[in-house]
Amino acid sequence: MPNYFTPGVYLEEVQPTARPIAGVGTSTAGFIGVVPNDIAMPLRPGRTGKKSDGTTDEPADYYQVAPAGVSQLITNWEMFRQNFGDIRAGNSVLAQAVYGFFDNGGTRCWVQRVAAATALTNPAAALAEQETIDEISVMAIPGAVTKVQHGALIASCAKLKDRVAVLDGASGDKLAAPLVIAPAGRTEDGSYAAVYYPWIQVFDPVSQAPVAVPPSGHIAGIYARSDASRGVFKAPANEQIRGALDVSVRVSSAQQDGLNPEGVNVLRVMNGPVRVWGARTSADEAHAEVRYVSTRRYLNFLRESVLQGTQWVVFEPNTPALWQRIIRNVSDFLLGQWRDGALFGTTPAKAFYVRCDDTTNPADVRELGHVVTEVGVAIVKPAEFVIFRVQQTTGG
C-alpha cells in the first residue's frame, strides 16, 4: 500500500481476486495439400495479363502462388484464390476441400501447400510447420488415406493435445473393408482423430460435372458451424453437408452396423441431403471415455482455456489465498459451461469440482515450486442410440 501524507480522498486501482477465463477458439482449421509451382494463377483486378503492346504476357498482372511449406492464414475463398489459384487440375483436391470448409460454415484456416504429392507420402515435415500455429484446432490433409499419412496426423495431434485430425476414408465406388477405411487402426492416440467415409460428390467447375472428393474439408467446416450454433460440446453429426450432391458409395444401415463400432463415421444420403451419420473418434475400447468426437474436442477446449486463463498464477506466492483464487477462477468458468449445457448434472456440484488445497499441495509439492489443482467434469455425451419402447395396452 502506498504512503499518504496529505489528508484527502485517494483512488486506488485494485486487481480483481478472480480473473475471468475466456474460452479459446475451437474451429480454426489447418490444411495441407498439393499446389504445383507452375499453377495458373488468376488475374489481379483491372489487369489484362498483357503488356502495353497487347501481345506479350505480363506476369505482374497475375497473383503469385504462395511459397511452398509456409502456412497462410485464409479467411475467405477469395483469399485462397489469390494465394493458391482457382479450382483446377493441379490443386483441385485442396481447393475443393477449402471451398467446402467455407461453404459449410468455416471462417478461418491456415493453408500450407507442397509442390508435389511425393512430399505428402510421409507428411511429418509438413505437419511440423503447422504445429507452430497454436490457433489451429482441426487438422486435415485432404485425400490422405494411407496408414503412414493417418499415423502422422494422429501422432501430431496427440503430441500437441490441442487439436484433432479429420481423416478421409478410402476412395472408390465400392464399399471398403474397415481396415482399408481406417488403415491407421484404433489406438489410445486415436481419440485425437475421426475417420469419415465415403467420399462425396460435388460439382467440378473444370469438367462441369460431379466429381468425387475427400470429405475432410467439408467436415471441418461442419465442426465450425456446429461450434458456432450449439457449442463444441455438441457432436458435429446429423448435419447436412452443404455442396454435397451425393456420396461415392451408398452405405445401408446394415452395412454401417459393421463400420460404426470400428470408429468409422459414415456419410449417408438421408431423405435427400447428404448427412454426417457418425460422431466417433478412432480411440480403442480401452479408452471409451473419449469415444466421441465432441468429448475429445471439449476436453481439448477445457485444457486450453484453463491453461491460457490461469497464466497469471505463475510466480504468485503459493499460499492458501492463491489456492482460493484459483478455485474461484476455474469454478466461475465451469459454472458458465454448465449453464451453457456442456456439463451433465442438475446442480453445479454434480457437474464439476475444483480442488486446490493442502491435499493437492502438501509441503513437498510446494517446495518444488508447484501449485496443483484438480478439476473434474461430467461432460455431456451425444444421444447416439435413441430408443423408444412402445407397448400396446388394452383400453378401458
ZIDA-V798172 format. One record per run of one state. SS is the DSSP state (alpha for helix, beta for strand, coil for the rest). FROM is the first residue (numbers start at 1). TO is the last residue. Records with the same first field share a line. If there is no record, write none. Layout:
SS: FROM-TO  FROM-TO
This chain:
coil: 1-28  35-42  44-49  51-56  58-58  63-71  75-76  85-91  104-108  115-116  121-123  131-137  141-146  161-163  169-177  182-186  188-188  198-199  205-208  214-215  230-239  241-245  248-252  261-263  271-272  278-279  281-282  284-284  291-291  310-310  314-319  340-342  344-347  356-362  368-373  378-378  380-396
beta: 29-34  43-43  50-50  57-57  62-62  72-74  109-114  138-140  164-168  187-187  193-197  200-204  209-213  240-240  246-247  264-270  273-277  280-280  283-283  292-292  343-343  352-355  374-377  379-379
alpha: 59-61  77-84  92-103  117-120  124-130  147-160  178-181  189-192  216-229  253-260  285-290  293-309  311-313  320-339  348-351  363-367
